[in-house]
């Protein structure tokens, strides 16, 4: 079943190159932005965890 889906997707990518390029570019930019935002948030959350009284830091 996945083989059939892959064939259909490949056929559509070959037929509509511009549309497929825009979709793949948007998907890759969106995933990269999501990963960067997640890494930034994780770094900000873990910033004051080294201190013994981290809950009292303002």
C-alpha positions, 0 to 999 in steps of 0.5 A: 500500500505504501509502495502505491502511495510512493508511486503516486507521490513521485508521479505528481512530483514529476508532473508538477515540479514548481508546485512540489518545490514550493511545498517541499521548501515550505515544509523544510522551512517550517520544520527547521523553524520548529526545531530552532524554536524548540531548542531555544525554549529548552535552553531558556528553561534550563538556564538557572538549573545549576543554582542551588536556590534556582526557584528564588532567582528573579 
